[in-house]
Amino acid sequence: MTVCSYDGGMKGGIRAPRTVGGTWAYRIDLGAVPGGGRNQKQVAGFRSREEAEAALAEALVAFRGGDRRTVGGYLELVWLPAKQGEIDRSTFDQYAWAVRRHIVPSLGQPKLAELEPKVLDRWLRRLGSAGRHDGGRPLSATSVRLVRKVLSMACADAVDRGVLADNPVRRTQAPRAAPAGTVGWTSDEVERFLAASAGHRLGSAFHLAVVAGLRRGELLGLRWSDLDLHAGRLKVAQQLMVEGGRARLKPVPDRARRTVALPPSLRQMLVEHRKGQDAEPAGDATWVDDDLVFRAPGGGWLTPERFTRVMDELIKESRVRRITPNGLRRAGCLLAHHAPEAEPP
């Protein structure tokens, strides 16, 4: 169970489904009870991790009295609800991720007026180091900058509403972003990762990301009808995205539509992948064939979270440095046998 808490205060956790078709749940520790033991409240029935996290964050705020003067109360009860009607869903999900995964668990208890730049600087450094409150992996500089930006926006809003006299985040140091074009892996690391992934059922997906430069959502939304293996071409037209805690298939933006040439080795990998996928047991009666190239075992959609989890496992196996799925696209430029440039649609 993933645990989060207000510093020095009430703790809660997220539990993944325990069975196929199960639901996500959250649990709140309400403290000790007379005679020993703990008083805990558990709520299940959530379709995704994001839904469970949102419900947990709201419950933690409610159990603390819903004080809008605290960081957690202001973000959950005032700022996020106001932003929900102003911005598109994907942007709101980014803001909610920053609030519920990183800001509220560490800074939710103090009042907004108690936030100090030096405390915030230490917190931002911890997010990018091994010293995170939840023991999770360090965030990239880009992710830390996003979390800082979200907190700064909320504090600026509080200033506008007269809740704060001044925005303390403006006096903190933002981590430097990686230089444009930086590649996280050496050519040796790229080769080691691809060698480790070659025997995995999703090996061709990781090769496509590196060799053809596909984004994670484009990989997960790729259809067999978008592939012409005889001619060696791939059409990027659809993506799988998570919005509001639910996976959705959507057309890619016009600017991202393109046709990519595939080398013979990758074409053969995809042929073998289809044979293996066709040989897997069929899913349950609710499964619908959407012509997707990459699926979870049993036929369901392969979610971005699951894709990243498999990638992290292969990174450990190949003993290379951890990078994000988007970093795979940049790694392709280190391969001598990478695919030709994308053709216009």
Number of C-alpha atoms within 10 A of each C-alpha: 11 13 16 23 22 19 15 8 15 18 19 25 19 22 19 17 17 9 7 6 8 13 17 21 24 27 20 22 17 16 12 11 10 7 6 7 9 12 12 14 11 14 15 16 13 19 16 17 20 22 17 25 26 18 17 24 24 17 17 27 26 14 12 14 10 17 16 18 19 22 26 30 26 23 27 25 16 16 17 16 13 12 15 15 10 9 11 11 14 13 13 19 18 14 20 24 17 20 26 23 18 22 22 26 24 22 21 26 23 17 16 24 17 13 17 14 16 14 13 18 17 12 20 24 19 16 22 19 15 14 14 18 16 16 11 12 13 16 18 17 18 15 16 23 19 16 24 25 17 21 23 17 16 23 27 20 16 22 14 12 10 10 16 17 13 14 21 21 23 16 12 17 16 18 17 10 12 12 7 6 7 10 18 18 20 14 15 11 18 20 16 18 23 18 15 16 23 16 10 14 16 19 20 25 26 24 25 24 22 26 26 25 25 22 19 25 21 22 24 24 30 26 20 17 11 18 20 14 18 8 11 14 18 23 21 24 20 21 20 22 20 17 16 15 17 13 15 14 17 14 14 17 10 9 6 13 17 15 19 22 20 24 17 14 10 19 22 14 16 21 12 14 20 14 10 11 19 11 9 11 10 13 14 10 6 7 12 11 10 15 13 18 22 24 19 15 14 13 20 18 22 19 21 17 11 12 21 14 12 13 21 17 12 21 20 13 13 18 13 17 13 15 16 13 20 15 18 25 21 18 24 23 17 18 15 8 11 18 20 12 12 18 13 9 12
